[in-house]
Amino acid sequence: MVQSRTVVIARRMRMLAAATVVALVATACVGGGGSSDDSDTQPGQTIQPVTPQEPTSPVTITFQSWVSEAQQMKKLSADFKKLHPNITVKFLNVPADSATQKLTTQVAGGNPPDTAFLDSSAVQDFASRKALVNLDGYIAGSQAVKLDDYVAGFKQTAVYQNSMFALPYDGETTGLFYRTDLFQAAGITNPPATWDELKAAAEKLTDPAKKQYGYVLFAPEAQYYWLPFLWQAGGSLLSKDGKTIAFNSPQGTQAADFYVGLRKYAPPDFLASNSWDGRTAFATGKVGMYMAGAWFGGEMAQSFPKIKGKWSVAPLPAGPARCATTIAGDSLVVTSQSKNKDAAWLWVEFLSRPDNMKLWTFGTPTATLLPPRQSLLSDPELGKYNPWLKGFADQMKCAVNETTNNPNWGQASDALNTELGKAIYGEQSATEALTKAAKKGQTLLEE
């Protein structure tokens, strides 16, 4: 499944402001029928396995997502019905860019779906408001779901107070796509592995007279694409307790100076664009390097086949402190107000079986996602249809997931994005951007 423009941009926006879902969810701390224990698991506590009861009469469960039209999902639904003839899965369609807000409203109104496809960055917020079922017991009783097989970074997104409230289902890391033909013409033999090499390559590739540039920047999505640089420099967004802005540290300033400094090698007519519309800069050879998720490779292969063999992908260059890349994904949840929790879990468990997760993430020519299970990341068929996916799988060791439950972080994040965008436009320095964003952000966190 190649992600659409809506999904790509929506994921970026959801990650920037996932913490803003809390207001309405807080009003709905309702339980419901079922056999799962919704209490949190304490460290060292023994989890009692829960065996879901197969319904003896027909029941219908609802599954809300933006992927119901995908051929893989249609096949999975049909296969599930064969195994569980008394359970009918009713698909509820919702646009990707409004899925989180839609679920927030439904939870507050007491009418959420039984199960949902949820952006992983929002799971902890919903769990903290008791809107989701604690899955510990179900997981302990499952033969298909093995927690130790999940990649740590993905698993962390589903954990709240020591318990699992979701099952990660798909994801992506961020890599560096580069035009091999432009690299060869510029005399660059290998993709950059460090910041210095990235800057040197960008400089060699840039020739304004030919309208060719080295690296692309997008002011409207400035924060998202700056985050890897922040982490690579050894910085973080917030203090460990989540109460203090930390992105204006010396490491953050170093990262912002470097990131904004790439502006001199970026095509000026794309600064106000976004990572979807801006893909044409790479496809047409106007830019030699492009930071993006695995979706970008699928889009190049599908929509721009004429450049096949003229591009490749590499890990993001390492910074002064370490390697780092963003992590994004989607998870499967059961809502706490569901009256058919067991049936809902059976659907979630079925989708999470290794063979089904494989089909969804990389099992077809158009599937360009990564599975959050280690056994699948090492599957020799991972690159069968899209060989470049292997590079993204290798980057899992560098994946960083920094989250917060502060209800005002979304607004603080927006402020950071706005100020960094102004720096990219040349309206202020990178240091000024961080100083202003930190002041606004700290005020918001303390409200």
C-alpha positions as CSV (number, residue, x, y, z in Angstrom):
1,M,0.0,0.0,0.0
2,V,1.6,3.3,-1.1
3,Q,0.5,6.0,1.2
4,S,-1.6,8.8,-0.3
5,R,-0.9,12.4,0.1
6,T,-3.5,12.7,2.8
7,V,-1.9,9.9,4.9
8,V,1.6,11.3,4.5
9,I,0.8,14.9,5.4
10,A,-1.7,13.8,8.1
11,R,0.9,11.6,9.8
12,R,3.3,14.6,9.9
13,M,0.7,16.8,11.5
14,R,-0.5,14.2,13.9
15,M,3.0,13.6,15.2
16,L,3.6,17.3,15.7
17,A,0.4,17.7,17.8
18,A,-0.6,14.4,19.2
19,A,-0.9,15.6,22.7
20,T,-3.8,17.9,21.8
21,V,-6.4,15.1,21.9
22,V,-6.8,15.2,25.6
23,A,-9.5,17.8,26.2
24,L,-12.6,15.7,25.1
25,V,-11.2,12.4,26.0
26,A,-10.9,13.4,29.6
27,T,-14.6,13.6,29.9
28,A,-15.1,9.9,29.1
29,C,-13.5,7.5,31.5
30,V,-16.1,4.8,30.9
31,G,-15.5,1.0,31.1
32,G,-17.7,-1.6,29.6
33,G,-18.4,-5.3,29.3
34,G,-15.8,-7.9,28.4
35,S,-13.3,-10.2,30.1
36,S,-10.2,-8.0,30.1
37,D,-8.8,-6.4,33.2
38,D,-8.4,-2.6,32.6
39,S,-6.3,-1.9,35.6
40,D,-2.7,-1.1,35.1
41,T,0.1,-3.6,35.6
42,Q,2.6,-2.9,38.3
43,P,6.3,-3.8,37.9
44,G,6.9,-7.4,38.9
45,Q,3.1,-8.2,39.0
46,T,2.0,-11.5,37.5
47,I,-0.3,-11.0,34.6
48,Q,-3.2,-13.4,34.4
49,P,-3.7,-14.7,30.9
50,V,-7.1,-13.9,29.4
51,T,-8.7,-16.3,26.9
52,P,-11.2,-14.5,24.7
53,Q,-14.6,-16.2,24.3
54,E,-15.7,-17.0,20.8
55,P,-19.3,-15.7,20.4
56,T,-21.9,-18.4,20.1
57,S,-24.2,-16.2,18.2
58,P,-23.6,-13.5,15.5
59,V,-22.0,-10.2,16.7
60,T,-20.8,-7.2,14.7
61,I,-17.8,-5.2,15.7
62,T,-16.8,-1.9,14.2
63,F,-13.3,-1.1,13.0
64,Q,-12.5,2.6,12.3
65,S,-9.7,3.4,9.9
66,W,-8.6,5.1,6.7
67,V,-7.4,1.8,5.2
68,S,-10.6,-0.1,4.6
69,E,-10.3,0.2,0.8
70,A,-6.8,-1.4,0.7
71,Q,-6.8,-4.7,-1.0
72,Q,-4.7,-6.3,1.8
73,M,-7.3,-5.2,4.4
74,K,-10.2,-6.6,2.3
75,K,-8.4,-10.0,2.1
76,L,-7.6,-10.0,5.8
77,S,-11.3,-9.3,6.6
78,A,-12.4,-12.1,4.4
79,D,-9.9,-14.5,6.0
80,F,-10.9,-13.5,9.5
81,K,-14.6,-14.2,8.7
82,K,-13.7,-17.7,7.7
83,L,-12.0,-18.4,11.0
84,H,-14.6,-16.6,13.1
85,P,-18.0,-17.0,11.3
86,N,-20.0,-15.5,14.1
87,I,-18.0,-12.2,14.0
88,T,-18.7,-9.6,11.4
89,V,-16.2,-6.7,11.1
90,K,-18.0,-3.5,10.0
91,F,-15.5,-0.9,8.5
92,L,-16.0,2.7,9.5
93,N,-14.1,5.0,7.2
94,V,-12.5,8.2,8.5
95,P,-10.0,10.5,6.8
96,A,-6.4,10.1,8.0
97,D,-6.0,13.7,8.8
98,S,-9.0,13.8,11.2
99,A,-8.9,10.2,12.6
100,T,-7.5,11.1,16.0
101,Q,-9.9,14.0,16.5
102,K,-12.8,11.9,15.4
103,L,-12.0,9.2,17.9
104,T,-11.6,11.8,20.6
105,T,-15.1,13.1,19.9
106,Q,-16.6,9.6,19.8
107,V,-15.1,8.7,23.1
108,A,-16.4,11.8,24.7
109,G,-19.8,11.2,23.3
110,G,-19.9,7.6,24.4
111,N,-20.1,6.1,20.9
112,P,-16.6,5.0,19.9
113,P,-15.9,2.1,17.6
114,D,-15.0,-1.3,19.1
115,T,-11.6,-1.2,17.5
116,A,-9.6,1.5,15.6
117,F,-6.5,2.1,13.5
118,L,-4.8,4.8,15.6
119,D,-1.7,6.9,15.0
120,S,0.9,5.4,17.4
121,S,1.7,8.9,18.8
122,A,-1.8,9.3,20.2
123,V,-2.0,5.9,22.1
124,Q,-0.7,7.1,25.4
125,D,-3.0,10.1,25.6
126,F,-6.1,7.9,25.0
127,A,-4.8,5.3,27.5
128,S,-4.2,7.9,30.2
129,R,-8.0,8.8,29.9
130,K,-9.0,5.2,30.2
131,A,-10.4,5.3,26.7
132,L,-8.6,2.1,25.7
133,V,-8.6,-1.5,27.0
134,N,-5.5,-2.7,28.8
135,L,-4.3,-5.6,26.6
136,D,-1.9,-7.2,29.1
137,G,-4.2,-10.1,29.9
138,Y,-5.1,-10.8,26.3
139,I,-1.5,-10.6,25.2
140,A,-0.4,-13.0,28.0
141,G,-3.0,-15.5,26.7
142,S,-2.1,-15.1,23.0
143,Q,-0.1,-17.5,20.9
144,A,0.2,-15.1,18.1
145,V,1.4,-11.9,19.9
146,K,4.8,-12.1,21.5
147,L,5.9,-8.9,23.1
148,D,9.6,-9.7,23.1
149,D,9.4,-9.8,19.2
150,Y,8.3,-6.1,19.0
151,V,10.9,-3.4,18.3
152,A,11.5,-1.5,21.4
153,G,10.8,1.9,19.9
154,F,7.5,0.9,18.5
155,K,6.4,-1.0,21.6
156,Q,7.2,2.0,23.8
157,T,4.5,4.0,22.0
158,A,1.8,1.5,23.2
159,V,2.9,1.4,26.9
160,Y,1.2,3.5,29.5
161,Q,2.0,2.9,33.2
162,N,3.7,-0.4,32.5
163,S,0.8,-1.8,30.5
164,M,0.1,-2.3,26.8
165,F,-2.9,-0.4,25.4
166,A,-2.3,-1.1,21.7
167,L,-0.5,-3.3,19.4
168,P,1.9,-1.6,16.9
169,Y,0.9,-2.6,13.4
170,D,3.1,-0.7,10.9
171,G,5.6,2.0,10.8
172,E,8.5,3.8,9.2
173,T,11.8,5.4,9.9
174,T,13.3,8.3,8.0
175,G,16.1,7.9,5.6
176,L,18.1,10.0,3.1
177,F,17.1,9.5,-0.6
178,Y,19.7,10.6,-3.1
179,R,20.0,10.9,-6.8
180,T,22.8,8.6,-7.8
181,D,23.0,10.2,-11.3
182,L,23.5,13.6,-9.8
183,F,26.0,12.3,-7.3
184,Q,28.0,10.7,-10.1
185,A,28.0,13.9,-12.1
186,A,29.2,15.8,-9.0
187,G,32.0,13.3,-8.3
188,I,30.5,12.1,-5.1
189,T,31.2,8.4,-4.6
190,N,29.2,7.6,-1.5
191,P,26.1,8.9,0.3
192,P,27.0,11.2,3.3
193,A,27.5,9.4,6.6
194,T,28.2,12.5,8.8
195,W,27.0,16.1,9.0
196,D,30.2,17.4,7.4
197,E,29.8,15.0,4.5
198,L,26.1,16.0,4.1
199,K,27.1,19.7,3.9
200,A,29.9,19.0,1.5
201,A,27.7,16.9,-0.8
202,A,24.9,19.5,-0.7
203,E,27.5,22.2,-1.7
204,K,28.8,20.1,-4.6
205,L,25.3,19.4,-5.9
206,T,24.2,23.0,-5.8
207,D,24.3,25.0,-9.0
208,P,21.7,27.8,-9.0
209,A,22.4,28.6,-12.6
210,K,21.2,25.1,-13.5
211,K,18.4,25.3,-10.9
212,Q,19.9,22.3,-9.2
213,Y,20.3,22.1,-5.5
214,G,21.7,19.8,-2.9
215,Y,19.1,19.4,-0.2
216,V,15.4,20.3,0.2
217,L,13.8,22.1,3.2
218,F,10.1,22.7,4.0
219,A,9.3,25.5,6.3
220,P,5.7,24.3,7.0
221,E,7.2,21.0,8.3
222,A,10.3,22.4,9.8
223,Q,10.1,20.8,13.3
224,Y,9.5,17.3,12.1
225,Y,12.5,17.2,9.8
226,W,14.7,19.0,12.4
227,L,14.1,16.4,15.1
228,P,16.7,13.8,13.8
229,F,19.3,16.6,13.8
230,L,18.4,17.5,17.4
231,W,18.8,13.9,18.6
232,Q,21.9,13.4,16.5
233,A,23.5,16.3,18.3
234,G,22.6,14.7,21.7
235,G,19.7,17.0,22.4
236,S,16.0,16.4,23.3
237,L,12.7,18.3,23.2
238,L,12.0,18.2,26.9
239,S,13.6,17.4,30.2
240,K,13.2,13.8,31.4
241,D,10.3,14.8,33.6
242,G,8.6,16.5,30.7
243,K,8.2,19.8,32.5
244,T,10.9,21.9,31.0
245,I,11.7,22.9,27.4
246,A,15.1,21.5,26.5
247,F,15.3,22.0,22.7
248,N,17.1,25.3,23.2
249,S,20.1,23.6,24.8
250,P,23.6,24.0,23.3
251,Q,23.0,20.7,21.5
252,G,19.7,22.0,20.2
253,T,21.3,25.3,19.0
254,Q,24.0,23.3,17.2
255,A,21.4,21.2,15.5
256,A,19.3,24.2,14.5
257,D,22.3,26.1,13.2
258,F,23.3,23.2,11.0
259,Y,19.7,22.4,9.8
260,V,18.8,26.0,9.0
261,G,22.2,26.5,7.4
262,L,21.3,24.0,4.7
263,R,19.0,26.7,3.4
264,K,21.8,27.9,1.1
265,Y,21.7,24.6,-0.7
266,A,17.9,24.3,-0.9
267,P,15.7,25.2,-3.8
268,P,14.0,28.5,-2.8
269,D,10.8,27.9,-4.7
270,F,10.1,24.8,-2.5
271,L,10.7,26.4,0.9
272,A,7.0,27.0,1.4
273,S,6.0,23.6,0.0
274,N,5.5,20.3,1.9
275,S,7.1,16.9,1.8
276,W,4.4,15.5,-0.6
277,D,4.2,18.3,-3.1
278,G,7.9,18.8,-2.9
279,R,8.6,15.3,-4.1
280,T,8.7,16.6,-7.6
281,A,11.9,18.5,-6.9
282,F,13.6,15.1,-6.4
283,A,11.8,13.4,-9.3
284,T,12.8,16.1,-11.8
285,G,16.4,16.4,-10.6
286,K,16.1,19.8,-9.0
287,V,17.4,18.5,-5.7
288,G,19.9,15.7,-5.1
289,M,19.0,14.7,-1.5
290,Y,15.6,14.3,0.2
291,M,14.9,13.2,3.8
292,A,11.7,11.1,3.9
293,G,10.1,7.9,5.1
294,A,9.8,4.7,3.2
295,W,6.6,5.9,1.6
296,F,8.8,8.1,-0.6
297,G,10.4,5.2,-2.3
298,G,7.1,3.7,-3.2
299,E,5.9,7.0,-4.6
300,M,9.0,7.3,-6.7
301,A,8.6,3.8,-8.1
302,Q,4.9,4.2,-8.8
303,S,4.6,7.8,-10.0
304,F,8.0,8.5,-11.5
305,P,9.2,5.2,-13.1
306,K,11.4,7.1,-15.6
307,I,14.0,7.7,-12.9
308,K,14.2,4.0,-11.9
309,G,17.9,3.2,-11.3
310,K,18.8,6.9,-10.8
311,W,18.1,7.0,-7.0
312,S,18.9,5.1,-3.9
313,V,18.5,5.5,-0.1
314,A,20.9,5.6,2.8
315,P,20.7,6.0,6.6
316,L,20.5,9.6,7.8
317,P,24.0,10.9,8.4
318,A,25.1,10.6,12.0
319,G,25.6,13.7,14.1
320,P,28.2,14.7,16.7
321,A,26.6,12.5,19.3
322,R,25.0,9.6,17.6
323,C,22.8,8.3,14.8
324,A,19.1,9.0,15.1
325,T,15.9,8.9,13.0
326,T,12.3,9.5,13.6
327,I,9.8,6.7,14.1
328,A,6.2,6.9,13.1
329,G,3.5,4.3,12.8
330,D,0.0,3.1,13.3
331,S,-1.4,0.9,16.1
332,L,-4.5,-1.3,16.7
333,V,-6.6,-0.6,19.8
334,V,-9.8,-1.8,21.5
335,T,-11.8,0.9,23.1
336,S,-12.9,0.6,26.7
337,Q,-16.5,1.3,25.9
338,S,-16.8,-1.6,23.5
339,K,-19.5,-4.2,24.5
340,N,-17.7,-6.9,22.5
341,K,-14.2,-6.7,23.8
342,D,-13.4,-10.3,23.2
343,A,-14.5,-10.3,19.6
344,A,-12.7,-7.0,19.1
345,W,-9.5,-8.5,20.5
346,L,-9.8,-11.5,18.2
347,W,-9.7,-9.1,15.2
348,V,-6.8,-7.2,16.6
349,E,-4.9,-10.4,17.4
350,F,-5.7,-11.8,13.9
351,L,-4.3,-8.7,12.2
352,S,-1.2,-8.9,14.3
353,R,-0.3,-12.5,13.4
354,P,3.2,-12.4,11.7
355,D,1.9,-13.6,8.3
356,N,-0.9,-11.0,8.3
357,M,1.3,-8.2,9.4
358,K,3.8,-9.2,6.7
359,L,1.1,-9.1,4.0
360,W,0.1,-5.6,5.2
361,T,3.5,-4.0,5.5
362,F,5.7,-5.5,2.7
363,G,3.9,-8.5,1.3
364,T,2.8,-6.9,-2.0
365,P,4.5,-4.8,-4.7
366,T,2.8,-1.6,-3.5
367,A,3.4,-2.2,0.3
368,T,6.1,0.1,1.5
369,L,5.8,0.0,5.3
370,L,7.9,-1.6,8.0
371,P,6.6,-4.3,10.4
372,P,7.2,-3.5,14.1
373,R,8.3,-7.1,14.8
374,Q,11.9,-8.0,14.8
375,S,11.3,-11.4,13.2
376,L,9.7,-9.8,10.2
377,L,12.4,-7.1,9.9
378,S,14.9,-9.9,9.4
379,D,12.6,-11.8,7.0
380,P,14.6,-12.5,3.8
381,E,11.6,-11.4,1.8
382,L,11.5,-7.9,3.2
383,G,13.1,-6.5,0.1
384,K,11.5,-8.8,-2.4
385,Y,9.4,-6.1,-4.0
386,N,11.1,-3.0,-2.8
387,P,14.8,-3.7,-2.0
388,W,15.4,-0.2,-0.6
389,L,13.1,-1.2,2.4
390,K,16.1,-3.1,3.8
391,G,17.9,0.2,4.4
392,F,15.0,1.5,6.5
393,A,14.8,-1.7,8.5
394,D,18.6,-1.4,9.3
395,Q,17.9,2.1,10.8
396,M,15.6,0.7,13.5
397,K,18.6,0.6,15.8
398,C,18.8,4.4,15.5
399,A,15.0,5.1,16.0
400,V,14.1,7.6,18.6
401,N,10.7,8.0,20.2
402,E,10.3,11.1,22.4
403,T,6.8,11.5,23.8
404,T,5.0,13.6,26.4
405,N,1.6,13.6,28.0
406,N,1.5,17.3,28.7
407,P,-1.8,18.5,27.3
408,N,-0.2,21.8,26.0
409,W,2.7,20.2,24.2
410,G,0.8,20.4,20.9
411,Q,0.7,24.2,21.1
412,A,4.4,24.3,22.1
413,S,5.2,22.1,19.2
414,D,3.4,24.4,16.9
415,A,5.3,27.3,18.2
416,L,8.6,25.5,17.5
417,N,7.5,24.6,14.0
418,T,6.5,28.2,13.3
419,E,9.7,29.8,14.6
420,L,12.0,27.3,12.8
421,G,10.0,27.9,9.6
422,K,10.7,31.6,9.9
423,A,14.4,30.8,10.2
424,I,14.3,28.7,7.1
425,Y,12.6,31.7,5.3
426,G,15.5,33.8,6.5
427,E,13.4,36.0,8.7
428,Q,15.5,35.3,11.8
429,S,18.4,33.2,13.0
430,A,18.2,29.6,14.2
431,T,19.2,30.7,17.7
432,E,16.4,33.4,17.7
433,A,13.9,30.7,16.6
434,L,14.8,28.4,19.4
435,T,14.8,31.2,22.0
436,K,11.3,32.5,21.0
437,A,9.9,29.0,20.7
438,A,11.3,27.9,24.1
439,K,9.8,31.0,25.8
440,K,6.4,30.4,24.3
441,G,6.6,26.6,24.9
442,Q,7.6,26.9,28.6
443,T,4.7,29.3,29.3
444,L,2.3,26.8,27.7
445,L,3.7,23.8,29.6
446,E,3.2,25.7,32.9
447,E,-0.4,26.6,32.3
